Structure formats: structure tokens, C-alpha cells
Amino acid sequence: MKERISLLVILFLLFPLRTRAALPLLEAGDLVFQTSDSPQSQVIQIATGSRYSHVGIVDVSGNGQIYIVEAIARVSRTPLASWIARGQGGRYAVFRLGGFGAGQKQAFVAAANRYLGRAYDMYFTSHNEELYCSELVDYAARDAGFSIGHYQRLGSLKVSDPRVIGLMKSRWQGHPLCRGLGSFSECLSNILEDKLITPLSLTEDERLREIYSNY
């Protein structure tokens, strides 16, 4: 009986290792998605209906080191291992752009790096100079001559959830579209008409293909 239990334990421990997909060699311009541990992560997941709440761009250095260009407190170039460790359970997914040459992907990464140091956009709006994570991807892509994903009205997302409303209510007074307004109720219609690009909308682009996930 003890031998049988020991065998079952061994099989249980080995099973995930045998079935886990191997991480492919990452290329410059790949997009990596995760469920971040930030306080707003759950709200983003609720509003978008997606497990992804954060995205970054793969940058491969001359010596082969992998970095993620991402919009956090400021646009930063984060070592891959540190980026993975910040996600819930170390889970992430990698998507690759199809139909683009190495030169255009490098231009995409170079464009992202030009935003290093730009402050984070806590309002998720295009009406300021700050950048949020998926907006950084959009700006870098446009600078490189193409686009990924699509913008949509904030009001088209699942914004009726109290947690989503609560986050907007806690930030409305600093929102660029609410300046001069006296209450959240006056401001809300402006916020809901604003457009944003989400991590989910990026993954829905038909030119992106998932090449790895450990979710």
C-alpha cells in the first residue's frame, strides 16, 4: 500500500513537468501577457473579461539577454525573470506577430525604448502624455508604421461592476476629461465616452499568434 501511494505521489509530481510546454526562443517584438499583482489588476480583468491585465514587449540585447519593455510606474526595461516573478503564479503567455520582417520588429522595439522613463497613465486615456501598458504597445507599433489591436469606448466594457466604478470614482478628480467638473456623476459620462486599447484587444488581432502559455 505504501509503495502504491509513493508511486502516485511521484506520478503527480512528474505529470506537470512532462506536459508543460517548453518556452520557445523569444524574439524581439514578441508580446508577453500576464495577470499582474497590481491593485488594479482585478478591475482590469473584470472590465475586459480577460485574464490578462498587463502586457510588455520583448527586447533581446546584443548578448542574448531578454528584457521586457513595459509601462509600469514609468516605462521600463525589465529583465524577463523579474517580469515573470511579478505576475500571479508566474503565469504568462507569449504572442508573436506574423507577416513582419525582423527589421520592422526591431523598429517596433526601438520605438518602445524611446518612451523609457515616460510616466504611467492611471486614467487609461489618450488625453495626456502618460502611457498605460497596452497604449505603449500601440504607440510603439504606430511609430514603426503599423497598428495592433483596436480602441473601444470605455463604456462598452463591463463597467457596471461596483469594483470598476469604485476605481473610477477614486481617480476621477485628476482625470484630464473631468477638469472643472464638480462631481463624479458629472464626470462619468466623459470617462465612459473615452476610448482605450486593452491587452485583450491586442490578443484578438489576427496577425498575433500565441506561441506559449503556462496558464
Disulfide bonds with the S-S distance in Angstrom:
Cys178-Cys187 1.58
